Amino acid sequence: MKLCAEECYKEKNSCGERSCRLWIEHDDDFNCTQIAIKKNGSMTLKEVGTRLGISYVRVTQIEKEALKKLEKNRFKEEDTNYNNQ
């Protein structure tokens, strides 16, 4: 877990660092996605949407976009590795 998340979790204080990429608007989990996952385990798309204030359909769209980017980067790495052999 990220150091700032560990500190917030130990001290039971919400994170005030809104610029952090792990920050969420959810005080029960100290505004941190890592703490939310540690406390709650995996979540449904509907639960994620509720926490973020967006629909589960939008969560699905974001998930698909992220997976496409990951797949694209994986192929770039494989191509680079192949060309360097």
mmCIF file as gemmi writes it, N, C-alpha and C atoms, coordinates in Angstrom:
data_model
loop_
_atom_site.group_PDB
_atom_site.id
_atom_site.type_symbol
_atom_site.label_atom_id
_atom_site.label_alt_id
_atom_site.label_comp_id
_atom_site.label_asym_id
_atom_site.label_entity_id
_atom_site.label_seq_id
_atom_site.pdbx_PDB_ins_code
_atom_site.Cartn_x
_atom_site.Cartn_y
_atom_site.Cartn_z
_atom_site.occupancy
_atom_site.B_iso_or_equiv
_atom_site.pdbx_formal_charge
_atom_site.auth_seq_id
_atom_site.auth_asym_id
_atom_site.pdbx_PDB_model_num
ATOM 1 N N . MET Axp A 1 ? 0.849 -1.179 0 1 0 ? 1 A 1
ATOM 2 C CA . MET Axp A 1 ? 0 0 0 1 0 ? 1 A 1
ATOM 3 C C . MET Axp A 1 ? 0.89 1.236 0 1 0 ? 1 A 1
ATOM 4 N N . LYS Axp A 2 ? 0.43 2.267 -0.669 1 0 ? 2 A 1
ATOM 5 C CA . LYS Axp A 2 ? 1.174 3.519 -0.754 1 0 ? 2 A 1
ATOM 6 C C . LYS Axp A 2 ? 1.362 4.109 0.641 1 0 ? 2 A 1
ATOM 7 N N . LEU Axp A 3 ? 2.497 4.732 0.877 1 0 ? 3 A 1
ATOM 8 C CA . LEU Axp A 3 ? 2.852 5.253 2.189 1 0 ? 3 A 1
ATOM 9 C C . LEU Axp A 3 ? 1.795 6.199 2.756 1 0 ? 3 A 1
ATOM 10 N N . CYS Axp A 4 ? 1.284 7.112 1.93 1 0 ? 4 A 1
ATOM 11 C CA . CYS Axp A 4 ? 0.286 8.062 2.437 1 0 ? 4 A 1
ATOM 12 C C . CYS Axp A 4 ? -0.99 7.327 2.851 1 0 ? 4 A 1
ATOM 13 N N . ALA Axp A 5 ? -1.358 6.269 2.128 1 0 ? 5 A 1
ATOM 14 C CA . ALA Axp A 5 ? -2.549 5.483 2.476 1 0 ? 5 A 1
ATOM 15 C C . ALA Axp A 5 ? -2.337 4.769 3.807 1 0 ? 5 A 1
ATOM 16 N N . GLU Axp A 6 ? -1.145 4.244 4.013 1 0 ? 6 A 1
ATOM 17 C CA . GLU Axp A 6 ? -0.837 3.572 5.282 1 0 ? 6 A 1
ATOM 18 C C . GLU Axp A 6 ? -0.945 4.548 6.447 1 0 ? 6 A 1
ATOM 19 N N . GLU Axp A 7 ? -0.433 5.765 6.264 1 0 ? 7 A 1
ATOM 20 C CA . GLU Axp A 7 ? -0.499 6.771 7.321 1 0 ? 7 A 1
ATOM 21 C C . GLU Axp A 7 ? -1.94 7.146 7.642 1 0 ? 7 A 1
ATOM 22 N N . CYS Axp A 8 ? -2.743 7.373 6.608 1 0 ? 8 A 1
ATOM 23 C CA . CYS Axp A 8 ? -4.156 7.722 6.818 1 0 ? 8 A 1
ATOM 24 C C . CYS Axp A 8 ? -4.89 6.593 7.531 1 0 ? 8 A 1
ATOM 25 N N . TYR Axp A 9 ? -4.595 5.366 7.14 1 0 ? 9 A 1
ATOM 26 C CA . TYR Axp A 9 ? -5.26 4.207 7.721 1 0 ? 9 A 1
ATOM 27 C C . TYR Axp A 9 ? -4.893 4.043 9.197 1 0 ? 9 A 1
ATOM 28 N N . LYS Axp A 10 ? -3.607 4.193 9.509 1 0 ? 10 A 1
ATOM 29 C CA . LYS Axp A 10 ? -3.151 4.058 10.901 1 0 ? 10 A 1
ATOM 30 C C . LYS Axp A 10 ? -3.707 5.164 11.786 1 0 ? 10 A 1
ATOM 31 N N . GLU Axp A 11 ? -3.69 6.397 11.272 1 0 ? 11 A 1
ATOM 32 C CA . GLU Axp A 11 ? -4.124 7.554 12.054 1 0 ? 11 A 1
ATOM 33 C C . GLU Axp A 11 ? -5.635 7.779 11.996 1 0 ? 11 A 1
ATOM 34 N N . LYS Axp A 12 ? -6.335 7.009 11.183 1 0 ? 12 A 1
ATOM 35 C CA . LYS Axp A 12 ? -7.794 7.133 11.014 1 0 ? 12 A 1
ATOM 36 C C . LYS Axp A 12 ? -8.188 8.547 10.582 1 0 ? 12 A 1
ATOM 37 N N . ASN Axp A 13 ? -7.385 9.11 9.686 1 0 ? 13 A 1
ATOM 38 C CA . ASN Axp A 13 ? -7.643 10.447 9.141 1 0 ? 13 A 1
ATOM 39 C C . ASN Axp A 13 ? -7.912 10.366 7.654 1 0 ? 13 A 1
ATOM 40 N N . SER Axp A 14 ? -8.85 11.163 7.182 1 0 ? 14 A 1
ATOM 41 C CA . SER Axp A 14 ? -9.112 11.231 5.752 1 0 ? 14 A 1
ATOM 42 C C . SER Axp A 14 ? -7.985 11.963 5.048 1 0 ? 14 A 1
ATOM 43 N N . CYS Axp A 15 ? -7.704 11.522 3.846 1 0 ? 15 A 1
ATOM 44 C CA . CYS Axp A 15 ? -6.669 12.151 3.022 1 0 ? 15 A 1
ATOM 45 C C . CYS Axp A 15 ? -7.194 13.465 2.473 1 0 ? 15 A 1
ATOM 46 N N . GLY Axp A 16 ? -6.385 14.479 2.518 1 0 ? 16 A 1
ATOM 47 C CA . GLY Axp A 16 ? -6.774 15.776 1.991 1 0 ? 16 A 1
ATOM 48 C C . GLY Axp A 16 ? -6.086 16.083 0.676 1 0 ? 16 A 1
ATOM 49 N N . GLU Axp A 17 ? -5.298 15.146 0.18 1 0 ? 17 A 1
ATOM 50 C CA . GLU Axp A 17 ? -4.509 15.353 -1.035 1 0 ? 17 A 1
ATOM 51 C C . GLU Axp A 17 ? -5.333 15.012 -2.275 1 0 ? 17 A 1
ATOM 52 N N . ARG Axp A 18 ? -6.17 15.952 -2.7 1 0 ? 18 A 1
ATOM 53 C CA . ARG Axp A 18 ? -7.069 15.709 -3.834 1 0 ? 18 A 1
ATOM 54 C C . ARG Axp A 18 ? -6.32 15.484 -5.147 1 0 ? 18 A 1
ATOM 55 N N . SER Axp A 19 ? -5.088 15.892 -5.253 1 0 ? 19 A 1
ATOM 56 C CA . SER Axp A 19 ? -4.33 15.707 -6.495 1 0 ? 19 A 1
ATOM 57 C C . SER Axp A 19 ? -3.79 14.278 -6.631 1 0 ? 19 A 1
ATOM 58 N N . CYS Axp A 20 ? -3.869 13.498 -5.561 1 0 ? 20 A 1
ATOM 59 C CA . CYS Axp A 20 ? -3.404 12.111 -5.598 1 0 ? 20 A 1
ATOM 60 C C . CYS Axp A 20 ? -4.302 11.305 -6.532 1 0 ? 20 A 1
ATOM 61 N N . ARG Axp A 21 ? -3.719 10.466 -7.377 1 0 ? 21 A 1
ATOM 62 C CA . ARG Axp A 21 ? -4.523 9.685 -8.319 1 0 ? 21 A 1
ATOM 63 C C . ARG Axp A 21 ? -5.356 8.619 -7.628 1 0 ? 21 A 1
ATOM 64 N N . LEU Axp A 22 ? -5.106 8.351 -6.357 1 0 ? 22 A 1
ATOM 65 C CA . LEU Axp A 22 ? -5.869 7.365 -5.598 1 0 ? 22 A 1
ATOM 66 C C . LEU Axp A 22 ? -7.004 7.993 -4.79 1 0 ? 22 A 1
ATOM 67 N N . TRP Axp A 23 ? -7.133 9.315 -4.841 1 0 ? 23 A 1
ATOM 68 C CA . TRP Axp A 23 ? -8.119 10.025 -4.04 1 0 ? 23 A 1
ATOM 69 C C . TRP Axp A 23 ? -9.527 9.795 -4.573 1 0 ? 23 A 1
ATOM 70 N N . ILE Axp A 24 ? -10.483 9.541 -3.676 1 0 ? 24 A 1
ATOM 71 C CA . ILE Axp A 24 ? -11.899 9.434 -4.03 1 0 ? 24 A 1
ATOM 72 C C . ILE Axp A 24 ? -12.712 10.208 -2.999 1 0 ? 24 A 1
ATOM 73 N N . GLU Axp A 25 ? -13.892 10.622 -3.388 1 0 ? 25 A 1
ATOM 74 C CA . GLU Axp A 25 ? -14.783 11.351 -2.479 1 0 ? 25 A 1
ATOM 75 C C . GLU Axp A 25 ? -15.592 10.321 -1.69 1 0 ? 25 A 1
ATOM 76 N N . HIS Axp A 26 ? -14.946 9.747 -0.676 1 0 ? 26 A 1
ATOM 77 C CA . HIS Axp A 26 ? -15.633 8.743 0.15 1 0 ? 26 A 1
ATOM 78 C C . HIS Axp A 26 ? -14.973 8.719 1.523 1 0 ? 26 A 1
ATOM 79 N N . ASP Axp A 27 ? -15.539 9.493 2.462 1 0 ? 27 A 1
ATOM 80 C CA . ASP Axp A 27 ? -14.941 9.653 3.785 1 0 ? 27 A 1
ATOM 81 C C . ASP Axp A 27 ? -14.833 8.353 4.583 1 0 ? 27 A 1
ATOM 82 N N . ASP Axp A 28 ? -15.774 7.416 4.361 1 0 ? 28 A 1
ATOM 83 C CA . ASP Axp A 28 ? -15.721 6.157 5.108 1 0 ? 28 A 1
ATOM 84 C C . ASP Axp A 28 ? -14.427 5.393 4.865 1 0 ? 28 A 1
ATOM 85 N N . ASP Axp A 29 ? -13.839 5.599 3.706 1 0 ? 29 A 1
ATOM 86 C CA . ASP Axp A 29 ? -12.581 4.935 3.36 1 0 ? 29 A 1
ATOM 87 C C . ASP Axp A 29 ? -11.415 5.921 3.332 1 0 ? 29 A 1
ATOM 88 N N . PHE Axp A 30 ? -11.537 6.988 4.097 1 0 ? 30 A 1
ATOM 89 C CA . PHE Axp A 30 ? -10.488 8.006 4.234 1 0 ? 30 A 1
ATOM 90 C C . PHE Axp A 30 ? -10.084 8.616 2.896 1 0 ? 30 A 1
ATOM 91 N N . ASN Axp A 31 ? -11.026 8.645 1.93 1 0 ? 31 A 1
ATOM 92 C CA . ASN Axp A 31 ? -10.813 9.241 0.607 1 0 ? 31 A 1
ATOM 93 C C . ASN Axp A 31 ? -9.683 8.575 -0.183 1 0 ? 31 A 1
ATOM 94 N N . CYS Axp A 32 ? -9.486 7.284 0.001 1 0 ? 32 A 1
ATOM 95 C CA . CYS Axp A 32 ? -8.387 6.593 -0.668 1 0 ? 32 A 1
ATOM 96 C C . CYS Axp A 32 ? -8.872 5.27 -1.264 1 0 ? 32 A 1
ATOM 97 N N . THR Axp A 33 ? -8.599 5.065 -2.544 1 0 ? 33 A 1
ATOM 98 C CA . THR Axp A 33 ? -9.025 3.824 -3.189 1 0 ? 33 A 1
ATOM 99 C C . THR Axp A 33 ? -8.307 2.608 -2.605 1 0 ? 33 A 1
ATOM 100 N N . GLN Axp A 34 ? -7.054 2.75 -2.241 1 0 ? 34 A 1
ATOM 101 C CA . GLN Axp A 34 ? -6.327 1.606 -1.676 1 0 ? 34 A 1
ATOM 102 C C . GLN Axp A 34 ? -6.925 1.177 -0.342 1 0 ? 34 A 1
ATOM 103 N N . ILE Axp A 35 ? -7.325 2.126 0.471 1 0 ? 35 A 1
ATOM 104 C CA . ILE Axp A 35 ? -7.949 1.791 1.751 1 0 ? 35 A 1
ATOM 105 C C . ILE Axp A 35 ? -9.319 1.161 1.5 1 0 ? 35 A 1
ATOM 106 N N . ALA Axp A 36 ? -10.05 1.675 0.513 1 0 ? 36 A 1
ATOM 107 C CA . ALA Axp A 36 ? -11.361 1.11 0.178 1 0 ? 36 A 1
ATOM 108 C C . ALA Axp A 36 ? -11.235 -0.356 -0.222 1 0 ? 36 A 1
ATOM 109 N N . ILE Axp A 37 ? -10.242 -0.666 -1.027 1 0 ? 37 A 1
ATOM 110 C CA . ILE Axp A 37 ? -10.037 -2.051 -1.457 1 0 ? 37 A 1
ATOM 111 C C . ILE Axp A 37 ? -9.608 -2.915 -0.284 1 0 ? 37 A 1
ATOM 112 N N . LYS Axp A 38 ? -8.735 -2.384 0.559 1 0 ? 38 A 1
ATOM 113 C CA . LYS Axp A 38 ? -8.275 -3.154 1.719 1 0 ? 38 A 1
ATOM 114 C C . LYS Axp A 38 ? -9.446 -3.45 2.67 1 0 ? 38 A 1
ATOM 115 N N . LYS Axp A 39 ? -10.307 -2.464 2.9 1 0 ? 39 A 1
ATOM 116 C CA . LYS Axp A 39 ? -11.426 -2.641 3.826 1 0 ? 39 A 1
ATOM 117 C C . LYS Axp A 39 ? -12.553 -3.48 3.24 1 0 ? 39 A 1
ATOM 118 N N . ASN Axp A 40 ? -12.862 -3.291 1.964 1 0 ? 40 A 1
ATOM 119 C CA . ASN Axp A 40 ? -14.067 -3.867 1.375 1 0 ? 40 A 1
ATOM 120 C C . ASN Axp A 40 ? -13.826 -5.014 0.405 1 0 ? 40 A 1
ATOM 121 N N . GLY Axp A 41 ? -12.597 -5.243 0.012 1 0 ? 41 A 1
ATOM 122 C CA . GLY Axp A 41 ? -12.334 -6.262 -0.996 1 0 ? 41 A 1
ATOM 123 C C . GLY Axp A 41 ? -12.79 -5.781 -2.362 1 0 ? 41 A 1
ATOM 124 N N . SER Axp A 42 ? -13 -6.726 -3.269 1 0 ? 42 A 1
ATOM 125 C CA . SER Axp A 42 ? -13.424 -6.334 -4.61 1 0 ? 42 A 1
ATOM 126 C C . SER Axp A 42 ? -14.85 -5.804 -4.568 1 0 ? 42 A 1
ATOM 127 N N . MET Axp A 43 ? -15.157 -4.921 -5.51 1 0 ? 43 A 1
ATOM 128 C CA . MET Axp A 43 ? -16.474 -4.281 -5.545 1 0 ? 43 A 1
ATOM 129 C C . MET Axp A 43 ? -17.106 -4.475 -6.911 1 0 ? 43 A 1
ATOM 130 N N . THR Axp A 44 ? -18.42 -4.449 -6.961 1 0 ? 44 A 1
ATOM 131 C CA . THR Axp A 44 ? -19.134 -4.519 -8.232 1 0 ? 44 A 1
ATOM 132 C C . THR Axp A 44 ? -19.013 -3.179 -8.941 1 0 ? 44 A 1
ATOM 133 N N . LEU Axp A 45 ? -19.317 -3.184 -10.233 1 0 ? 45 A 1
ATOM 134 C CA . LEU Axp A 45 ? -19.28 -1.933 -10.985 1 0 ? 45 A 1
ATOM 135 C C . LEU Axp A 45 ? -20.281 -0.939 -10.425 1 0 ? 45 A 1
ATOM 136 N N . LYS Axp A 46 ? -21.405 -1.435 -9.948 1 0 ? 46 A 1
ATOM 137 C CA . LYS Axp A 46 ? -22.412 -0.552 -9.362 1 0 ? 46 A 1
ATOM 138 C C . LYS Axp A 46 ? -21.883 0.101 -8.087 1 0 ? 46 A 1
ATOM 139 N N . GLU Axp A 47 ? -21.19 -0.677 -7.24 1 0 ? 47 A 1
ATOM 140 C CA . GLU Axp A 47 ? -20.609 -0.119 -6.013 1 0 ? 47 A 1
ATOM 141 C C . GLU Axp A 47 ? -19.55 0.923 -6.339 1 0 ? 47 A 1
ATOM 142 N N . VAL Axp A 48 ? -18.722 0.652 -7.334 1 0 ? 48 A 1
ATOM 143 C CA . VAL Axp A 48 ? -17.695 1.612 -7.746 1 0 ? 48 A 1
ATOM 144 C C . VAL Axp A 48 ? -18.354 2.895 -8.244 1 0 ? 48 A 1
ATOM 145 N N . GLY Axp A 49 ? -19.383 2.749 -9.077 1 0 ? 49 A 1
ATOM 146 C CA . GLY Axp A 49 ? -20.096 3.915 -9.595 1 0 ? 49 A 1
ATOM 147 C C . GLY Axp A 49 ? -20.716 4.748 -8.494 1 0 ? 49 A 1
ATOM 148 N N . THR Axp A 50 ? -21.329 4.088 -7.523 1 0 ? 50 A 1
ATOM 149 C CA . THR Axp A 50 ? -21.939 4.797 -6.399 1 0 ? 50 A 1
ATOM 150 C C . THR Axp A 50 ? -20.887 5.587 -5.625 1 0 ? 50 A 1
ATOM 151 N N . ARG Axp A 51 ? -19.754 4.983 -5.381 1 0 ? 51 A 1
ATOM 152 C CA . ARG Axp A 51 ? -18.68 5.654 -4.645 1 0 ? 51 A 1
ATOM 153 C C . ARG Axp A 51 ? -18.127 6.849 -5.406 1 0 ? 51 A 1
ATOM 154 N N . LEU Axp A 52 ? -18.068 6.724 -6.738 1 0 ? 52 A 1
ATOM 155 C CA . LEU Axp A 52 ? -17.509 7.805 -7.554 1 0 ? 52 A 1
ATOM 156 C C . LEU Axp A 52 ? -18.557 8.812 -8.004 1 0 ? 52 A 1
ATOM 157 N N . GLY Axp A 53 ? -19.821 8.499 -7.773 1 0 ? 53 A 1
ATOM 158 C CA . GLY Axp A 53 ? -20.883 9.408 -8.174 1 0 ? 53 A 1
ATOM 159 C C . GLY Axp A 53 ? -21.18 9.357 -9.665 1 0 ? 53 A 1
ATOM 160 N N . ILE Axp A 54 ? -20.927 8.201 -10.29 1 0 ? 54 A 1
ATOM 161 C CA . ILE Axp A 54 ? -21.219 8.01 -11.707 1 0 ? 54 A 1
ATOM 162 C C . ILE Axp A 54 ? -22.001 6.712 -11.878 1 0 ? 54 A 1
ATOM 163 N N . SER Axp A 55 ? -22.579 6.512 -13.036 1 0 ? 55 A 1
ATOM 164 C CA . SER Axp A 55 ? -23.37 5.3 -13.269 1 0 ? 55 A 1
ATOM 165 C C . SER Axp A 55 ? -22.449 4.102 -13.49 1 0 ? 55 A 1
ATOM 166 N N . TYR Axp A 56 ? -22.994 2.912 -13.264 1 0 ? 56 A 1
ATOM 167 C CA . TYR Axp A 56 ? -22.187 1.718 -13.495 1 0 ? 56 A 1
ATOM 168 C C . TYR Axp A 56 ? -21.895 1.547 -14.99 1 0 ? 56 A 1
ATOM 169 N N . VAL Axp A 57 ? -22.763 2.109 -15.833 1 0 ? 57 A 1
ATOM 170 C CA . VAL Axp A 57 ? -22.519 2.063 -17.276 1 0 ? 57 A 1
ATOM 171 C C . VAL Axp A 57 ? -21.262 2.862 -17.606 1 0 ? 57 A 1
ATOM 172 N N . ARG Axp A 58 ? -21.113 4.029 -16.973 1 0 ? 58 A 1
ATOM 173 C CA . ARG Axp A 58 ? -19.913 4.841 -17.199 1 0 ? 58 A 1
ATOM 174 C C . ARG Axp A 58 ? -18.679 4.13 -16.666 1 0 ? 58 A 1
ATOM 175 N N . VAL Axp A 59 ? -18.815 3.443 -15.54 1 0 ? 59 A 1
ATOM 176 C CA . VAL Axp A 59 ? -17.686 2.668 -14.995 1 0 ? 59 A 1
ATOM 177 C C . VAL Axp A 59 ? -17.269 1.607 -16.007 1 0 ? 59 A 1
ATOM 178 N N . THR Axp A 60 ? -18.249 0.958 -16.623 1 0 ? 60 A 1
ATOM 179 C CA . THR Axp A 60 ? -17.96 -0.055 -17.639 1 0 ? 60 A 1
ATOM 180 C C . THR Axp A 60 ? -17.232 0.557 -18.83 1 0 ? 60 A 1
ATOM 181 N N . GLN Axp A 61 ? -17.669 1.739 -19.259 1 0 ? 61 A 1
ATOM 182 C CA . GLN Axp A 61 ? -17.004 2.418 -20.372 1 0 ? 61 A 1
ATOM 183 C C . GLN Axp A 61 ? -15.553 2.741 -20.033 1 0 ? 61 A 1
ATOM 184 N N . ILE Axp A 62 ? -15.327 3.241 -18.833 1 0 ? 62 A 1
ATOM 185 C CA . ILE Axp A 62 ? -13.962 3.576 -18.393 1 0 ? 62 A 1
ATOM 186 C C . ILE Axp A 62 ? -13.115 2.312 -18.327 1 0 ? 62 A 1
ATOM 187 N N . GLU Axp A 63 ? -13.692 1.233 -17.809 1 0 ? 63 A 1
ATOM 188 C CA . GLU Axp A 63 ? -12.982 -0.042 -17.723 1 0 ? 63 A 1
ATOM 189 C C . GLU Axp A 63 ? -12.563 -0.521 -19.113 1 0 ? 63 A 1
ATOM 190 N N . LYS Axp A 64 ? -13.472 -0.467 -20.076 1 0 ? 64 A 1
ATOM 191 C CA . LYS Axp A 64 ? -13.163 -0.905 -21.448 1 0 ? 64 A 1
ATOM 192 C C . LYS Axp A 64 ? -12.055 -0.059 -22.065 1 0 ? 64 A 1
ATOM 193 N N . GLU Axp A 65 ? -12.119 1.263 -21.848 1 0 ? 65 A 1
ATOM 194 C CA . GLU Axp A 65 ? -11.082 2.155 -22.366 1 0 ? 65 A 1
ATOM 195 C C . GLU Axp A 65 ? -9.722 1.818 -21.764 1 0 ? 65 A 1
ATOM 196 N N . ALA Axp A 66 ? -9.702 1.567 -20.465 1 0 ? 66 A 1
ATOM 197 C CA . ALA Axp A 66 ? -8.447 1.24 -19.78 1 0 ? 66 A 1
ATOM 198 C C . ALA Axp A 66 ? -7.881 -0.081 -20.286 1 0 ? 66 A 1
ATOM 199 N N . LEU Axp A 67 ? -8.73 -1.072 -20.461 1 0 ? 67 A 1
ATOM 200 C CA . LEU Axp A 67 ? -8.267 -2.37 -20.962 1 0 ? 67 A 1
ATOM 201 C C . LEU Axp A 67 ? -7.715 -2.254 -22.377 1 0 ? 67 A 1
ATOM 202 N N . LYS Axp A 68 ? -8.339 -1.421 -23.22 1 0 ? 68 A 1
ATOM 203 C CA . LYS Axp A 68 ? -7.822 -1.197 -24.573 1 0 ? 68 A 1
ATOM 204 C C . LYS Axp A 68 ? -6.423 -0.593 -24.52 1 0 ? 68 A 1
ATOM 205 N N . LYS Axp A 69 ? -6.238 0.396 -23.638 1 0 ? 69 A 1
ATOM 206 C CA . LYS Axp A 69 ? -4.924 1.038 -23.51 1 0 ? 69 A 1
ATOM 207 C C . LYS Axp A 69 ? -3.875 0.046 -23.029 1 0 ? 69 A 1
ATOM 208 N N . LEU Axp A 70 ? -4.244 -0.783 -22.061 1 0 ? 70 A 1
ATOM 209 C CA . LEU Axp A 70 ? -3.307 -1.784 -21.558 1 0 ? 70 A 1
ATOM 210 C C . LEU Axp A 70 ? -2.93 -2.78 -22.651 1 0 ? 70 A 1
ATOM 211 N N . GLU Axp A 71 ? -3.916 -3.216 -23.4 1 0 ? 71 A 1
ATOM 212 C CA . GLU Axp A 71 ? -3.666 -4.161 -24.491 1 0 ? 71 A 1
ATOM 213 C C . GLU Axp A 71 ? -2.774 -3.534 -25.559 1 0 ? 71 A 1
ATOM 214 N N . LYS Axp A 72 ? -3.047 -2.28 -25.885 1 0 ? 72 A 1
ATOM 215 C CA . LYS Axp A 72 ? -2.246 -1.566 -26.888 1 0 ? 72 A 1
ATOM 216 C C . LYS Axp A 72 ? -0.794 -1.462 -26.423 1 0 ? 72 A 1
ATOM 217 N N . ASN Axp A 73 ? -0.593 -1.109 -25.157 1 0 ? 73 A 1
ATOM 218 C CA . ASN Axp A 73 ? 0.764 -0.997 -24.618 1 0 ? 73 A 1
ATOM 219 C C . ASN Axp A 73 ? 1.464 -2.347 -24.563 1 0 ? 73 A 1
ATOM 220 N N . ARG Axp A 74 ? 0.705 -3.404 -24.296 1 0 ? 74 A 1
ATOM 221 C CA . ARG Axp A 74 ? 1.304 -4.737 -24.258 1 0 ? 74 A 1
ATOM 222 C C . ARG Axp A 74 ? 1.838 -5.117 -25.626 1 0 ? 74 A 1
ATOM 223 N N . PHE Axp A 75 ? 1.065 -4.825 -26.676 1 0 ? 75 A 1
ATOM 224 C CA . PHE Axp A 75 ? 1.522 -5.139 -28.029 1 0 ? 75 A 1
ATOM 225 C C . PHE Axp A 75 ? 2.736 -4.298 -28.4 1 0 ? 75 A 1
ATOM 226 N N . LYS Axp A 76 ? 2.783 -3.051 -27.966 1 0 ? 76 A 1
ATOM 227 C CA . LYS Axp A 76 ? 3.95 -2.208 -28.232 1 0 ? 76 A 1
ATOM 228 C C . LYS Axp A 76 ? 5.188 -2.816 -27.591 1 0 ? 76 A 1
ATOM 229 N N . GLU Axp A 77 ? 5.058 -3.265 -26.334 1 0 ? 77 A 1
ATOM 230 C CA . GLU Axp A 77 ? 6.188 -3.876 -25.628 1 0 ? 77 A 1
ATOM 231 C C . GLU Axp A 77 ? 6.629 -5.155 -26.313 1 0 ? 77 A 1
ATOM 232 N N . GLU Axp A 78 ? 5.673 -5.994 -26.717 1 0 ? 78 A 1
ATOM 233 C CA . GLU Axp A 78 ? 6.019 -7.243 -27.382 1 0 ? 78 A 1
ATOM 234 C C . GLU Axp A 78 ? 6.729 -6.964 -28.696 1 0 ? 78 A 1
ATOM 235 N N . ASP Axp A 79 ? 6.263 -5.966 -29.431 1 0 ? 79 A 1
ATOM 236 C CA . ASP Axp A 79 ? 6.875 -5.61 -30.701 1 0 ? 79 A 1
ATOM 237 C C . ASP Axp A 79 ? 8.287 -5.094 -30.473 1 0 ? 79 A 1
ATOM 238 N N . THR Axp A 80 ? 8.462 -4.257 -29.463 1 0 ? 80 A 1
ATOM 239 C CA . THR Axp A 80 ? 9.787 -3.722 -29.134 1 0 ? 80 A 1
ATOM 240 C C . THR Axp A 80 ? 10.733 -4.85 -28.726 1 0 ? 80 A 1
ATOM 241 N N . ASN Axp A 81 ? 10.26 -5.759 -27.888 1 0 ? 81 A 1
ATOM 242 C CA . ASN Axp A 81 ? 11.088 -6.889 -27.453 1 0 ? 81 A 1
ATOM 243 C C . ASN Axp A 81 ? 11.476 -7.772 -28.636 1 0 ? 81 A 1
ATOM 244 N N . TYR Axp A 82 ? 10.557 -7.987 -29.557 1 0 ? 82 A 1
ATOM 245 C CA . TYR Axp A 82 ? 10.83 -8.817 -30.727 1 0 ? 82 A 1
ATOM 246 C C . TYR Axp A 82 ? 11.875 -8.172 -31.627 1 0 ? 82 A 1
ATOM 247 N N . ASN Axp A 83 ? 11.764 -6.851 -31.818 1 0 ? 83 A 1
ATOM 248 C CA . ASN Axp A 83 ? 12.702 -6.136 -32.685 1 0 ? 83 A 1
ATOM 249 C C . ASN Axp A 83 ? 14.094 -6.041 -32.088 1 0 ? 83 A 1
ATOM 250 N N . ASN Axp A 84 ? 14.213 -6.136 -30.768 1 0 ? 84 A 1
ATOM 251 C CA . ASN Axp A 84 ? 15.516 -6.019 -30.113 1 0 ? 84 A 1
ATOM 252 C C . ASN Axp A 84 ? 16.258 -7.343 -30.06 1 0 ? 84 A 1
ATOM 253 N N . GLN Axp A 85 ? 15.64 -8.417 -30.494 1 0 ? 85 A 1
ATOM 254 C CA . GLN Axp A 85 ? 16.31 -9.74 -30.413 1 0 ? 85 A 1
ATOM 255 C C . GLN Axp A 85 ? 17.25 -9.949 -31.562 1 0 ? 85 A 1
